[in-house]
Amino acid sequence: MNFDFTETQLMIKDMAKKFAEDVLAPSAAERDEKEVFPYEAVKQMGELGLLGMMVPEQYNGAGLDTISYVLAMEEISKVDASAGVIMSVNNSLVCYGIAEWGNDFHKDKYLKELATGKKLGAFALSEPEAGSDASNQKTTAIRDGDFYILNGTKNFITNGANADAVLVMATTDKTKGVHGISAFIVDKGIPGFEVAKKERKLGIRSSDTVSLSFTDCKIPVENRIGDEGFGFKFAMKTLDGGRIGIASQALGIAQASLEAALKYSKERKAFGQYISEFQGIQFKLADMATKIEAARLLTLKSAALKDANKPYGSASAMAKLYASKVSVDAALEAIQIHGGYGYVKDYPVERYLRDAKITEIYEGTSEVQRIVIARSLLKD
């Protein structure tokens, strides 16, 4: 086993770190407070290749491996988890889904601009009655000649208000259950497509999360991805890769929590000495560092399996399950080490906790990850 990163991977990591510190860090807390979408930063991320990292170069992508993506995601999320989830959705769900299962038309019309940030993508699977039970799709797409007529509502859609193209899962044949769900690329601005409710969130507040409504939207047949009935399989396979992105986001938040706790412990004095000299604090820091490293190795393993074209669904579920738990625990411990100061907005650790919690929920709750892992174990 080789644990060394390549020169290119290290260069990508350093580039993402510098961008995060120079561009994202100065406004991260203010944008969180005011729920402001980082428009200019997202544009710059696209120019740097951070929004189409694994897209082949022939479609204007960076042509990088998944390990490079994990390293970059961690660095971005360590500074601003909101920017991290914007990046994750565009890379892991939208670009990956189109690159892997889209046809030449989809790649030429959508992927080339999504990979450079000229367009932003969103992934619309969740509905008011279809969260963890994603098979319960109420949104319908009924064939009418050369079009499908799309009706329904999607909720909790990251990038939804700012996306130029949305991957939408909808039922095309109610009699076939999950085999009657299809996937479509839906353009922003078509008649009947509206951005509805904007969610007021606990964390990742400068990313947009909205409901989308579709009323008699006419979707060209050529915008369907794969055959009719491929939509549910498409969504599940795409989410396998998406979980690597969220695990990486969780890692970034956890690492930020550890670094903040380390810094504070070496500055704060109590009972005549720095609190870093107390064994109780040292044990907390040691446990945080150990768990974060374990989560990092799980995440890198899932990325390496994906790059090697080996089955990685269970590995990515393990990575997300564990990294998200570590992220929440690390943020809680960082707050505890900060004491009362950890509970106020003068220090960033309260934001880390608010941001960390969502990693246990979206792109499959922790309970769903356990189901995925258990099914993998039991089928052997």
Steps between C-alpha positions, in 0.01 A plus 500: 500500500628845407384786720694767311314754289619581151651834411180594317279406795711710737492792256119483486481485879725807535306691235168430673647595837630833370171580329304416814721713724532796262152515346253313721629560853463880516124491439400152621359606839317802359347301216388237750339765717322674211428186292678644197585271208871529400438592136844639419684225688304229315594663171866493602468136607381421150793685344740301719346171391352423842146450368586235241795327657432147376347596166716390201701778339314454169194641677693792656557321829819477703532126431615429855452195720264463793783520753586850375132587540497375860808707585355814344158450659656468844695823460201697372266363767751562777454872436143515365273196503238691299741538210590135555147374443455719191818344364399149603158508331637637173788249493368182660138500396449715194824483301570141597147389417507658155859394425431139596150444360420793273527479123705721266220755475482536880876531530536757223204715604529480880815335630748732328357806669425331833863388523630857465247667726334690215195305607415364844317174559256360753374148577128465570402168656348586840130581530270584791404130517822355358799564723676188620237303307612640166294244311177677599515750213184705452643726229385370162625529143240389246609441140327721244656456157851646499460637852431395857258706709657544842292570812595489865704647783855438618634621833832552680676561167854633541592760234134498397453876487819560303520190282487529123433129453328261740508120493142404583372153587134444411257212460427413138305179572328463838431130444871409504603637839869591513537368147258767383717795609698692239765774511489831310711810453275800553605850392453803720243743371270266307127576542351342811834458683512713813721535805263480796585509870853587613591311815632678810766262623699420810826477306660529155302820486675667206412214269147514363253227585155533345188326379441476127159476338418371153164572338444355152866548409580376150825302510643385165540122472871549425542641852426161653809323634502135397189300429165543670516333840874566549446795733504326838810297418662816365426687824629222727823451305561873485447530875769236559751748364328793668561344840874526442451874455298535821750288693768740376291797608457345844876445519564867428265614775652252746855611416401864542355416843822326605721785382284759676507296823878458480554871445269604782645247745847650452373854557254459788633487856321356803634441848832654400575289192393453140207263478692295242717385791207330671477129428123519466536743208785299350287186498219684320742626236658157458162331454390764249816461294481119501136489391555758228792303359294181501218680317749641251636154422148362448422786263823463304444125473156552346650755260780259404249222433297732277812602309592133455151428358431259785174478700498785749139546609543339840835672554355842423209433737747405775704813432197730517355327804820522700631835377170674570490364856862601555422847366216559747703356788806710415294819484339421836839437659639821351215694658562327833869590489410861425262503795258792498679659208416199289132582531525850355555620145830671579660161440430277198443172682126556547473531120695178460245315713206644308664408171608153614153376590366499145770254390316235704179574309533590133593265216369221721459519877731304727222245537485457121878455487468216750237337278734525199788352697289220650358402161853476363601275790196276475513442127844334527 
